[in-house]
Amino acid sequence: MSQPQSSSKLNSTWGKFSIKQAAQDTQNKLQGAGIDPQKITIETEDFLNPVKLEDTEAIANLKSGAITGGVFGALIGLSISLISTNFADLGLEALKNFQAINYFAPIMGAIIGAAGISLILSLSGANIMQRNRESGFTSKRHLVVVKGTAEDVALSQQIIAQQGGVVEEADRR
C-alpha cells in the first residue's frame, strides 16, 4: 500500500524568461501569492544561440568546392585515361581510338572530385562565421527558481506559466 506524499518535503521548479523584468514581475507575483521570499531566487545564465547554417561560410565553400573539385577531378580522370592507353596517339589521332574509359574516367573524376572537395570545404566552413554577421550569439536567460512544498511548486508553476515563462519541473543542480 502506498503512503501519501508529505507536503513538508521540499520540491523545486524553475521558469525561464528572456526578459529580466518579466522574471522580476513573476517573483513579485509569487511573493504576493504567499510564497516565502526566501524560497524564490532569480538567476541569470548565459547561453549560446544555436548557429544557423546561413550564418556560416559552409554554403559559399560548398559552391567553390564543387567547381574546384570538378575541375581537378576531371583533370585526374583525364590523366588516368591517358595513362591507361599509354599516351597512345596523342592529338587528333586519339579521337579514332577513343574507348569508354576515355569518356568514363574524366566524368567520374569530375563527379567524385566535386562531391569530395565540396564536402570537405563545406564542413570546414561550417565553423567559420560570415564576415557580415554579428559575432555576439550569446544571450541571457533569467531563471526564477522556487523551492518549497509541493503546493508551493504547483502554485509557482501556474504563476510562471501565466507570466509567459517556460516551466521546468526538475531541479537543475
LUMBA-702085 format. One record per atom (N, C-alpha, C): residue number from 1; residue in one letter; atom name; z, x, y. Coordinates in steps of 0.001 Angstrom, whole numbers, plus 500000, padded with zeros to 6 digits. Atoms other than C-alpha are relative to their C-alpha. Layout:
N
R | n | res | atom | pz | px | py
R | NUM | A | CA | Z | X | Y
...
This chain:
173
R | n | res | atom | pz | px | py
R | 1 | M | N | 500000 | 500829 | 498828
R | 1 | M | CA | 500000 | 500000 | 500000
R | 1 | M | C | 500000 | 500878 | 501242
R | 2 | S | N | 500093 | 499147 | 498829
R | 2 | S | CA | 499037 | 501467 | 503357
R | 2 | S | C | 501012 | 499581 | 501042
R | 3 | Q | N | 499014 | 500268 | 498969
R | 3 | Q | CA | 501527 | 501759 | 506165
R | 3 | Q | C | 499277 | 499871 | 501330
R | 4 | P | N | 500627 | 500119 | 498688
R | 4 | P | CA | 500629 | 500625 | 509676
R | 4 | P | C | 500234 | 501260 | 500816
R | 5 | Q | N | 499908 | 498795 | 499190
R | 5 | Q | CA | 499981 | 503430 | 512124
R | 5 | Q | C | 501029 | 499800 | 501106
R | 6 | S | N | 498986 | 500040 | 498954
R | 6 | S | CA | 502756 | 504214 | 514540
R | 6 | S | C | 499326 | 500125 | 501361
R | 7 | S | N | 500588 | 499939 | 498670
R | 7 | S | CA | 501952 | 503606 | 518199
R | 7 | S | C | 500544 | 501184 | 500798
R | 8 | S | N | 499453 | 498857 | 499290
R | 8 | S | CA | 504046 | 506642 | 519164
R | 8 | S | C | 499232 | 501289 | 499705
R | 9 | K | N | 500817 | 498826 | 500305
R | 9 | K | CA | 501551 | 509078 | 517586
R | 9 | K | C | 499043 | 500276 | 501161
R | 10 | L | N | 500867 | 499654 | 498880
R | 10 | L | CA | 499659 | 510973 | 520271
R | 10 | L | C | 498558 | 500130 | 499543
R | 11 | N | N | 501444 | 499928 | 500214
R | 11 | N | CA | 495908 | 510493 | 520289
R | 11 | N | C | 499378 | 500503 | 501294
R | 12 | S | N | 500668 | 499580 | 498771
R | 12 | S | CA | 493326 | 511691 | 522752
R | 12 | S | C | 498578 | 499480 | 500024
R | 13 | T | N | 501392 | 500357 | 499770
R | 13 | T | CA | 489990 | 510723 | 524197
R | 13 | T | C | 499579 | 500682 | 501288
R | 14 | W | N | 500494 | 499422 | 498762
R | 14 | W | CA | 487805 | 512068 | 526915
R | 14 | W | C | 498672 | 499366 | 500357
R | 15 | G | N | 501251 | 500550 | 499496
R | 15 | G | CA | 484947 | 510879 | 529059
R | 15 | G | C | 499286 | 501027 | 500852
R | 16 | K | N | 500814 | 499036 | 499246
R | 16 | K | CA | 482111 | 512885 | 530554
R | 16 | K | C | 499390 | 499300 | 501214
R | 17 | F | N | 500602 | 500489 | 498764
R | 17 | F | CA | 480965 | 512374 | 534130
R | 17 | F | C | 499200 | 501132 | 500629
R | 18 | S | N | 500799 | 498971 | 499338
R | 18 | S | CA | 478243 | 514208 | 536013
R | 18 | S | C | 500404 | 500166 | 501462
R | 19 | I | N | 499578 | 499952 | 498601
R | 19 | I | CA | 479800 | 513449 | 539409
R | 19 | I | C | 501523 | 500090 | 500046
R | 20 | K | N | 498556 | 499779 | 499926
R | 20 | K | CA | 483277 | 514692 | 540307
R | 20 | K | C | 500717 | 498782 | 500569
R | 21 | Q | N | 499370 | 501167 | 499383
R | 21 | Q | CA | 484019 | 511669 | 542478
R | 21 | Q | C | 500184 | 498878 | 498976
R | 22 | A | N | 499872 | 501035 | 501037
R | 22 | A | CA | 483383 | 509331 | 539527
R | 22 | A | C | 501156 | 500318 | 499061
R | 23 | A | N | 498875 | 499601 | 500856
R | 23 | A | CA | 485854 | 511322 | 537430
R | 23 | A | C | 501323 | 499755 | 500702
R | 24 | Q | N | 498770 | 500239 | 499251
R | 24 | Q | CA | 488475 | 511133 | 540179
R | 24 | Q | C | 500287 | 498506 | 500132
R | 25 | D | N | 499816 | 501450 | 499934
R | 25 | D | CA | 487903 | 507384 | 540613
R | 25 | D | C | 500511 | 499460 | 498664
R | 26 | T | N | 499548 | 500428 | 501324
R | 26 | T | CA | 488353 | 506956 | 536868
R | 26 | T | C | 501456 | 500380 | 499788
R | 27 | Q | N | 498607 | 499572 | 500115
R | 27 | Q | CA | 491587 | 508948 | 536989
R | 27 | Q | C | 500910 | 499038 | 500762
R | 28 | N | N | 499211 | 500948 | 499209
R | 28 | N | CA | 492871 | 506648 | 539740
R | 28 | N | C | 500106 | 498645 | 499316
R | 29 | K | N | 499971 | 501291 | 500702
R | 29 | K | CA | 491912 | 503532 | 537768
R | 29 | K | C | 500909 | 500056 | 498781
R | 30 | L | N | 499132 | 499845 | 501173
R | 30 | L | CA | 493645 | 504876 | 534674
R | 30 | L | C | 501467 | 499979 | 500414
R | 31 | Q | N | 498624 | 500006 | 499511
R | 31 | Q | CA | 496814 | 505521 | 536677
R | 31 | Q | C | 500405 | 498608 | 500452
R | 32 | G | N | 499730 | 501373 | 499560
R | 32 | G | CA | 496554 | 502046 | 538208
R | 32 | G | C | 500194 | 499042 | 498834
R | 33 | A | N | 499860 | 500850 | 501183
R | 33 | A | CA | 496300 | 500574 | 534711
R | 33 | A | C | 501302 | 500269 | 499253
R | 34 | G | N | 498700 | 499758 | 500606
R | 34 | G | CA | 499698 | 502032 | 533856
R | 34 | G | C | 500083 | 501201 | 499077
R | 35 | I | N | 499956 | 498804 | 500841
R | 35 | I | CA | 498806 | 505257 | 532045
R | 35 | I | C | 500682 | 501101 | 500801
R | 36 | D | N | 499218 | 498946 | 499364
R | 36 | D | CA | 501198 | 508094 | 532846
R | 36 | D | C | 499072 | 501085 | 500550
R | 37 | P | N | 500881 | 498980 | 499400
R | 37 | P | CA | 499515 | 510555 | 535290
R | 37 | P | C | 500073 | 501360 | 499300
R | 38 | Q | N | 499884 | 498732 | 500705
R | 38 | Q | CA | 500820 | 513480 | 533222
R | 38 | Q | C | 499153 | 500030 | 498734
R | 39 | K | N | 500834 | 500071 | 501201
R | 39 | K | CA | 498682 | 512293 | 530295
R | 39 | K | C | 498512 | 500072 | 500332
R | 40 | I | N | 501401 | 500012 | 499551
R | 40 | I | CA | 495480 | 512391 | 532372
R | 40 | I | C | 499692 | 501330 | 500679
R | 41 | T | N | 500447 | 498774 | 499338
R | 41 | T | CA | 493663 | 515603 | 533276
R | 41 | T | C | 498499 | 499922 | 500250
R | 42 | I | N | 501435 | 499875 | 499719
R | 42 | I | CA | 490321 | 516340 | 534856
R | 42 | I | C | 499649 | 501465 | 499837
R | 43 | E | N | 500475 | 498636 | 500239
R | 43 | E | CA | 488496 | 519429 | 533645
R | 43 | E | C | 498535 | 500073 | 500388
R | 44 | T | N | 501400 | 499770 | 499649
R | 44 | T | CA | 485230 | 520911 | 534812
R | 44 | T | C | 499451 | 501057 | 499060
R | 45 | E | N | 500628 | 499013 | 500872
R | 45 | E | CA | 482866 | 522698 | 532485
R | 45 | E | C | 498554 | 500204 | 500406
R | 46 | D | N | 501413 | 499677 | 499767
R | 46 | D | CA | 479550 | 524429 | 532983
R | 46 | D | C | 499254 | 499830 | 498694
R | 47 | F | N | 500842 | 500064 | 501174
R | 47 | F | CA | 476754 | 523707 | 530582
R | 47 | F | C | 498563 | 500271 | 500400
R | 48 | L | N | 501414 | 499700 | 499754
R | 48 | L | CA | 473143 | 524747 | 530270
R | 48 | L | C | 499152 | 498794 | 499641
R | 49 | N | N | 500965 | 501045 | 500320
R | 49 | N | CA | 470487 | 522111 | 530518
R | 49 | N | C | 499002 | 500557 | 499002
R | 50 | P | N | 500998 | 499480 | 500935
R | 50 | P | CA | 468005 | 522369 | 527683
R | 50 | P | C | 498733 | 500429 | 500743
R | 51 | V | N | 501217 | 499480 | 499375
R | 51 | V | CA | 464963 | 524423 | 528626
R | 51 | V | C | 498806 | 499233 | 499446
R | 52 | K | N | 501195 | 500734 | 500404
R | 52 | K | CA | 461750 | 522434 | 528561
R | 52 | K | C | 498842 | 500971 | 499833
R | 53 | L | N | 501145 | 499146 | 500277
R | 53 | L | CA | 458549 | 523938 | 527210
R | 53 | L | C | 499138 | 500183 | 501247
R | 54 | E | N | 500824 | 499924 | 498789
R | 54 | E | CA | 456792 | 523159 | 530501
R | 54 | E | C | 500551 | 500998 | 501007
R | 55 | D | N | 499375 | 499084 | 499054
R | 55 | D | CA | 459266 | 525400 | 532347
R | 55 | D | C | 499868 | 501466 | 499593
R | 56 | T | N | 500135 | 498631 | 500481
R | 56 | T | CA | 458341 | 528498 | 530345
R | 56 | T | C | 498539 | 500438 | 500079
R | 57 | E | N | 501357 | 499437 | 499999
R | 57 | E | CA | 455291 | 530730 | 530064
R | 57 | E | C | 499293 | 499797 | 498657
R | 58 | A | N | 500543 | 500147 | 501350
R | 58 | A | CA | 454602 | 529579 | 526485
R | 58 | A | C | 498584 | 499418 | 500001
R | 59 | I | N | 501320 | 500654 | 500011
R | 59 | I | CA | 451622 | 527318 | 527271
R | 59 | I | C | 498933 | 500920 | 500603
R | 60 | A | N | 500959 | 499059 | 499396
R | 60 | A | CA | 449934 | 529859 | 529562
R | 60 | A | C | 499699 | 501127 | 499024
R | 61 | N | N | 500226 | 498939 | 500978
R | 61 | N | CA | 450437 | 532541 | 526909
R | 61 | N | C | 499201 | 499500 | 498806
R | 62 | L | N | 500745 | 500579 | 501118
R | 62 | L | CA | 449062 | 530216 | 524241
R | 62 | L | C | 498499 | 500026 | 500281
R | 63 | K | N | 501420 | 500022 | 499631
R | 63 | K | CA | 445766 | 529837 | 526102
R | 63 | K | C | 499405 | 501410 | 500011
R | 64 | S | N | 500548 | 498643 | 499923
R | 64 | S | CA | 445294 | 533518 | 526869
R | 64 | S | C | 500032 | 500682 | 498641
R | 65 | G | N | 499921 | 499426 | 501344
R | 65 | G | CA | 446392 | 534455 | 523346
R | 65 | G | C | 498872 | 499512 | 499107
R | 66 | A | N | 501092 | 500538 | 500808
R | 66 | A | CA | 443788 | 532159 | 521794
R | 66 | A | C | 498675 | 500684 | 500359
R | 67 | I | N | 501255 | 499344 | 499582
R | 67 | I | CA | 440983 | 533703 | 523846
R | 67 | I | C | 499980 | 501451 | 499548
R | 68 | T | N | 499936 | 498584 | 500374
R | 68 | T | CA | 442115 | 537277 | 523305
R | 68 | T | C | 499927 | 500175 | 498489
R | 69 | G | N | 500003 | 499911 | 501455
R | 69 | G | CA | 442801 | 536742 | 519604
R | 69 | G | C | 498665 | 499636 | 499402
R | 70 | G | N | 501328 | 500375 | 500492
R | 70 | G | CA | 439463 | 535017 | 519102
R | 70 | G | C | 498986 | 501105 | 500170
R | 71 | V | N | 500947 | 498911 | 499744
R | 71 | V | CA | 437525 | 537860 | 520685
R | 71 | V | C | 500271 | 501185 | 499072
R | 72 | F | N | 499683 | 498855 | 500862
R | 72 | F | CA | 439393 | 540599 | 518834
R | 72 | F | C | 499791 | 499680 | 498526
R | 73 | G | N | 500209 | 500403 | 501395
R | 73 | G | CA | 439297 | 538649 | 515554
R | 73 | G | C | 498531 | 499999 | 499630
R | 74 | A | N | 501436 | 499992 | 500264
R | 74 | A | CA | 435534 | 538181 | 515849
R | 74 | A | C | 499472 | 501430 | 499891
R | 75 | L | N | 500428 | 498594 | 500079
R | 75 | L | CA | 435073 | 541893 | 516518
R | 75 | L | C | 500449 | 500642 | 498693
R | 76 | I | N | 499517 | 499455 | 501275
R | 76 | I | CA | 437217 | 542786 | 513499
R | 76 | I | C | 499191 | 499419 | 498844
R | 77 | G | N | 500819 | 500620 | 501051
R | 77 | G | CA | 435303 | 540275 | 511359
R | 77 | G | C | 498600 | 500573 | 499955
R | 78 | L | N | 501321 | 499385 | 499945
R | 78 | L | CA | 432001 | 541731 | 512528
R | 78 | L | C | 500045 | 501406 | 499415
R | 79 | S | N | 499840 | 498651 | 500575
R | 79 | S | CA | 433265 | 545205 | 511668
R | 79 | S | C | 500111 | 499934 | 498484
R | 80 | I | N | 499855 | 500154 | 501457
R | 80 | I | CA | 434269 | 544007 | 508191
R | 80 | I | C | 498653 | 499688 | 499363
R | 81 | S | N | 501311 | 500328 | 500577
R | 81 | S | CA | 430830 | 542506 | 507630
R | 81 | S | C | 499068 | 501215 | 500029
R | 82 | L | N | 500823 | 498799 | 499950
R | 82 | L | CA | 429151 | 545740 | 508756
R | 82 | L | C | 500447 | 501031 | 498963
R | 83 | I | N | 499484 | 499066 | 501010
R | 83 | I | CA | 431418 | 547834 | 506530
R | 83 | I | C | 499597 | 499545 | 498599
R | 84 | S | N | 500336 | 500496 | 501339
R | 84 | S | CA | 430722 | 545581 | 503548
R | 84 | S | C | 498525 | 500204 | 499665
R | 85 | T | N | 501434 | 499760 | 500249
R | 85 | T | CA | 426970 | 546143 | 503972
R | 85 | T | C | 499636 | 501467 | 500208
R | 86 | N | N | 500200 | 498566 | 499802
R | 86 | N | CA | 427404 | 549909 | 504535
R | 86 | N | C | 499123 | 500293 | 501208
R | 87 | F | N | 500747 | 499849 | 498757
R | 87 | F | CA | 425895 | 549557 | 508011
R | 87 | F | C | 498490 | 500079 | 499752
R | 88 | A | N | 501425 | 499943 | 500344
R | 88 | A | CA | 422519 | 548989 | 506400
R | 88 | A | C | 499180 | 499204 | 501014
R | 89 | D | N | 500979 | 500669 | 499154
R | 89 | D | CA | 419599 | 548048 | 508570
R | 89 | D | C | 500612 | 499500 | 501315
R | 90 | L | N | 499498 | 500391 | 498695
R | 90 | L | CA | 421286 | 548040 | 511942
R | 90 | L | C | 498831 | 499690 | 500913
R | 91 | G | N | 501047 | 500411 | 499079
R | 91 | G | CA | 419305 | 546443 | 514700
R | 91 | G | C | 499387 | 498694 | 499529
R | 92 | L | N | 500652 | 501257 | 500354
R | 92 | L | CA | 416761 | 543644 | 514227
R | 92 | L | C | 499728 | 499890 | 498501
R | 93 | E | N | 500214 | 500015 | 501453
R | 93 | E | CA | 416233 | 544622 | 510575
R | 93 | E | C | 501180 | 499327 | 499275
R | 94 | A | N | 498819 | 500595 | 500629
R | 94 | A | CA | 419749 | 543363 | 509834
R | 94 | A | C | 499842 | 498496 | 499870
R | 95 | L | N | 500180 | 501451 | 500073
R | 95 | L | CA | 418610 | 539778 | 510503
R | 95 | L | C | 499248 | 499583 | 498742
R | 96 | K | N | 500756 | 500324 | 501212
R | 96 | K | CA | 416281 | 539904 | 507478
R | 96 | K | C | 500914 | 499905 | 498779
R | 97 | N | N | 499122 | 499942 | 501168
R | 97 | N | CA | 419093 | 540711 | 505020
R | 97 | N | C | 501386 | 499414 | 500297
R | 98 | F | N | 498694 | 500561 | 499626
R | 98 | F | CA | 421855 | 538635 | 506618
R | 98 | F | C | 500530 | 499142 | 498867
R | 99 | Q | N | 499386 | 500738 | 501100
R | 99 | Q | CA | 424214 | 537310 | 503938
R | 99 | Q | C | 501130 | 499134 | 500546
R | 100 | A | N | 498927 | 500908 | 499594
R | 100 | A | CA | 427015 | 534724 | 504012
R | 100 | A | C | 501193 | 500754 | 500588
R | 101 | I | N | 498861 | 499217 | 499482
R | 101 | I | CA | 429662 | 537397 | 504583
R | 101 | I | C | 499778 | 500390 | 501442
R | 102 | N | N | 500289 | 499612 | 498639
R | 102 | N | CA | 427902 | 538367 | 507771
R | 102 | N | C | 500291 | 498870 | 500995
R | 103 | Y | N | 499645 | 501142 | 499166
R | 103 | Y | CA | 428469 | 534841 | 509147
R | 103 | Y | C | 501492 | 499688 | 499891
R | 104 | F | N | 498648 | 500438 | 500318
R | 104 | F | CA | 431794 | 534145 | 507492
R | 104 | F | C | 501071 | 500921 | 500592
R | 105 | A | N | 498973 | 499053 | 499559
R | 105 | A | CA | 433718 | 537305 | 508433
R | 105 | A | C | 500285 | 499904 | 501508
R | 106 | P | N | 499677 | 500107 | 498568
R | 106 | P | CA | 433335 | 537085 | 512259
R | 106 | P | C | 500629 | 498659 | 500374
R | 107 | I | N | 499440 | 501323 | 499678
R | 107 | I | CA | 434060 | 533341 | 512307
R | 107 | I | C | 501450 | 499904 | 499532
R | 108 | M | N | 498632 | 500038 | 500514
R | 108 | M | CA | 437138 | 533647 | 510099
R | 108 | M | C | 500890 | 500961 | 500780
R | 109 | G | N | 499225 | 499059 | 499185
R | 109 | G | CA | 438277 | 536693 | 512064
R | 109 | G | C | 500382 | 499393 | 501346
R | 110 | A | N | 499724 | 500636 | 498714
R | 110 | A | CA | 437999 | 534731 | 515305
R | 110 | A | C | 501067 | 498914 | 499851
R | 111 | I | N | 499025 | 501076 | 500209
R | 111 | I | CA | 439946 | 531771 | 513891
R | 111 | I | C | 501392 | 500573 | 499726
R | 112 | I | N | 498702 | 499410 | 500340
R | 112 | I | CA | 442709 | 533891 | 512363
R | 112 | I | C | 500577 | 500758 | 501188
R | 113 | G | N | 499533 | 499260 | 498825
R | 113 | G | CA | 442916 | 536134 | 515428
R | 113 | G | C | 500495 | 499077 | 501101
R | 114 | A | N | 499590 | 500948 | 498957
R | 114 | A | CA | 443085 | 533184 | 517833
R | 114 | A | C | 501329 | 499347 | 499644
R | 115 | A | N | 498759 | 500649 | 500419
R | 115 | A | CA | 445800 | 531458 | 515804
R | 115 | A | C | 501170 | 500976 | 500021
R | 116 | G | N | 498905 | 499033 | 500093
R | 116 | G | CA | 447857 | 534573 | 515204
R | 116 | G | C | 500467 | 500509 | 501345
R | 117 | I | N | 499623 | 499420 | 498703
R | 117 | I | CA | 447782 | 536101 | 518662
R | 117 | I | C | 500556 | 498918 | 500923
R | 118 | S | N | 499463 | 501056 | 499138
R | 118 | S | CA | 448285 | 532762 | 520429
R | 118 | S | C | 501397 | 499592 | 499565
R | 119 | L | N | 498655 | 500316 | 500485
R | 119 | L | CA | 451299 | 532031 | 518218
R | 119 | L | C | 500999 | 501065 | 500440
R | 120 | I | N | 499102 | 498907 | 499607
R | 120 | I | CA | 452830 | 535432 | 518890
R | 120 | I | C | 500268 | 499966 | 501510
R | 121 | L | N | 499813 | 499997 | 498547
R | 121 | L | CA | 452252 | 535234 | 522646
R | 121 | L | C | 500738 | 498757 | 500489
R | 122 | S | N | 499281 | 501202 | 499560
R | 122 | S | CA | 453472 | 531644 | 522961
R | 122 | S | C | 501475 | 500074 | 499636
R | 123 | L | N | 498589 | 499843 | 500357
R | 123 | L | CA | 456675 | 532438 | 521076
R | 123 | L | C | 500698 | 500992 | 500920
R | 124 | S | N | 499377 | 499041 | 499083
R | 124 | S | CA | 457303 | 535442 | 523275
R | 124 | S | C | 500098 | 499418 | 501406
R | 125 | G | N | 499966 | 500619 | 498669
R | 125 | G | CA | 456506 | 533391 | 526393
R | 125 | G | C | 500993 | 498865 | 500111
R | 126 | A | N | 499031 | 501094 | 499954
R | 126 | A | CA | 458984 | 530663 | 525416
R | 126 | A | C | 501318 | 500442 | 500610
R | 127 | N | N | 498759 | 499486 | 499420
R | 127 | N | CA | 461811 | 532908 | 526623
R | 127 | N | C | 499843 | 500423 | 501451
R | 128 | I | N | 500258 | 499554 | 498635
R | 128 | I | CA | 460198 | 533659 | 529990
R | 128 | I | C | 499836 | 498769 | 500885
R | 129 | M | N | 500090 | 501134 | 499084
R | 129 | M | CA | 460770 | 531181 | 532813
R | 129 | M | C | 498810 | 500193 | 500937
R | 130 | Q | N | 501113 | 499924 | 499069
R | 130 | Q | CA | 457834 | 530345 | 535058
R | 130 | Q | C | 500501 | 500467 | 501362
R | 131 | R | N | 499600 | 499416 | 498721
R | 131 | R | CA | 457887 | 532098 | 538413
R | 131 | R | C | 500324 | 498937 | 501047
R | 132 | N | N | 499805 | 501013 | 498967
R | 132 | N | CA | 457724 | 528891 | 540455
R | 132 | N | C | 501096 | 498996 | 499646
R | 133 | R | N | 498909 | 500891 | 500401
R | 133 | R | CA | 460606 | 527186 | 538604
R | 133 | R | C | 501327 | 500568 | 500465
R | 134 | E | N | 498659 | 499554 | 499626
R | 134 | E | CA | 464227 | 527289 | 539652
R | 134 | E | C | 500670 | 500622 | 498793
R | 135 | S | N | 499328 | 499338 | 501106
R | 135 | S | CA | 466330 | 529610 | 537574
R | 135 | S | C | 501383 | 499415 | 499738
R | 136 | G | N | 498664 | 500553 | 500173
R | 136 | G | CA | 469558 | 527602 | 538004
R | 136 | G | C | 500003 | 498787 | 499094
R | 137 | F | N | 499990 | 501103 | 500943
R | 137 | F | CA | 469649 | 525499 | 534876
R | 137 | F | C | 501420 | 499642 | 499572
R | 138 | T | N | 498637 | 500360 | 500338
R | 138 | T | CA | 473434 | 525377 | 534765
R | 138 | T | C | 500409 | 498796 | 500831
R | 139 | S | N | 499521 | 501188 | 499334
R | 139 | S | CA | 475158 | 522190 | 535701
R | 139 | S | C | 501468 | 499839 | 499652
R | 140 | K | N | 498590 | 500224 | 500268
R | 140 | K | CA | 478696 | 520906 | 535749
R | 140 | K | C | 500205 | 498598 | 499457
R | 141 | R | N | 499539 | 501283 | 500506
R | 141 | R | CA | 480299 | 518142 | 533765
R | 141 | R | C | 501477 | 499906 | 500336
R | 142 | H | N | 498594 | 500243 | 499697
R | 142 | H | CA | 483602 | 516617 | 534737
R | 142 | H | C | 500562 | 499133 | 498891
R | 143 | L | N | 499412 | 500676 | 501150
R | 143 | L | CA | 485808 | 515564 | 531865
R | 143 | L | C | 501334 | 499401 | 500397
R | 144 | V | N | 498711 | 500654 | 499827
R | 144 | V | CA | 488604 | 513032 | 532123
R | 144 | V | C | 500616 | 499936 | 498615
R | 145 | V | N | 499344 | 499917 | 501298
R | 145 | V | CA | 490964 | 513785 | 529242
R | 145 | V | C | 501282 | 499183 | 500061
R | 146 | V | N | 498803 | 500829 | 500066
R | 146 | V | CA | 493618 | 511250 | 528248
R | 146 | V | C | 500656 | 500225 | 498652
R | 147 | K | N | 499217 | 499848 | 501222
R | 147 | K | CA | 496339 | 511980 | 525715
R | 147 | K | C | 501126 | 498995 | 500061
R | 148 | G | N | 498937 | 501004 | 500003
R | 148 | G | CA | 498667 | 509218 | 524706
R | 148 | G | C | 499995 | 499226 | 498698
R | 149 | T | N | 499924 | 500854 | 501183
R | 149 | T | CA | 499341 | 506432 | 522261
R | 149 | T | C | 498632 | 499380 | 499730
R | 150 | A | N | 501270 | 500658 | 500357
R | 150 | A | CA | 496595 | 504501 | 520514
R | 150 | A | C | 499629 | 498937 | 501024
R | 151 | E | N | 500280 | 501021 | 498983
R | 151 | E | CA | 496964 | 501729 | 523090
R | 151 | E | C | 499483 | 500647 | 501284
R | 152 | D | N | 500461 | 499277 | 498808
R | 152 | D | CA | 496589 | 504228 | 525957
R | 152 | D | C | 498554 | 500462 | 499828
R | 153 | V | N | 501351 | 499499 | 500269
R | 153 | V | CA | 493486 | 505712 | 524343
R | 153 | V | C | 498993 | 498857 | 500025
R | 154 | A | N | 500916 | 501143 | 500015
R | 154 | A | CA | 491892 | 502291 | 523755
R | 154 | A | C | 499744 | 499503 | 501421
R | 155 | L | N | 500150 | 500429 | 498610
R | 155 | L | CA | 492543 | 501253 | 527367
R | 155 | L | C | 499183 | 501018 | 500791
R | 156 | S | N | 500739 | 498935 | 499305
R | 156 | S | CA | 491257 | 504614 | 528606
R | 156 | S | C | 498516 | 499944 | 499681
R | 157 | Q | N | 501411 | 500070 | 500388
R | 157 | Q | CA | 488036 | 504275 | 526650
R | 157 | Q | C | 499299 | 498847 | 500694
R | 158 | Q | N | 500593 | 501147 | 499296
R | 158 | Q | CA | 487421 | 500847 | 528189
R | 158 | Q | C | 499738 | 500350 | 501470
R | 159 | I | N | 500132 | 499683 | 498577
R | 159 | I | CA | 488023 | 502101 | 531724
R | 159 | I | C | 498940 | 501082 | 500221
R | 160 | I | N | 501015 | 498936 | 499872
R | 160 | I | CA | 485908 | 505251 | 531210
R | 160 | I | C | 498598 | 499409 | 499866
R | 161 | A | N | 501314 | 500633 | 500188
R | 161 | A | CA | 483006 | 503132 | 529930
R | 161 | A | C | 499639 | 499130 | 501196
R | 162 | Q | N | 500263 | 500849 | 498835
R | 162 | Q | CA | 483365 | 500690 | 532845
R | 162 | Q | C | 499607 | 500830 | 501217
R | 163 | Q | N | 500296 | 499124 | 498867
R | 163 | Q | CA | 483220 | 503599 | 535293
R | 163 | Q | C | 498694 | 500778 | 499819
R | 164 | G | N | 501288 | 499340 | 500223
R | 164 | G | CA | 479956 | 504862 | 533755
R | 164 | G | C | 500087 | 501339 | 499308
R | 165 | G | N | 499855 | 498741 | 500716
R | 165 | G | CA | 481337 | 507776 | 531765
R | 165 | G | C | 499577 | 499851 | 498545
R | 166 | V | N | 500327 | 499981 | 501426
R | 166 | V | CA | 480354 | 508769 | 528250
R | 166 | V | C | 501293 | 500259 | 499250
R | 167 | V | N | 498730 | 499909 | 500715
R | 167 | V | CA | 483307 | 508184 | 525942
R | 167 | V | C | 499836 | 500808 | 498726
R | 168 | E | N | 499938 | 499221 | 501232
R | 168 | E | CA | 484095 | 510731 | 523259
R | 168 | E | C | 501361 | 499751 | 499383
R | 169 | E | N | 498746 | 500368 | 500646
R | 169 | E | CA | 486733 | 509947 | 520684
R | 169 | E | C | 500805 | 501168 | 499492
R | 170 | A | N | 499280 | 498877 | 500607
R | 170 | A | CA | 487638 | 513299 | 519191
R | 170 | A | C | 500515 | 500946 | 501066
R | 171 | D | N | 499465 | 498977 | 499102
R | 171 | D | CA | 489780 | 515907 | 520837
R | 171 | D | C | 499112 | 501233 | 499895
R | 172 | R | N | 500920 | 498861 | 499984
R | 172 | R | CA | 487695 | 518930 | 521848
R | 172 | R | C | 500665 | 501294 | 499610
R | 173 | R | N | 499312 | 498747 | 500294
R | 173 | R | CA | 490329 | 521509 | 521045
R | 173 | R | C | 500460 | 500020 | 498577
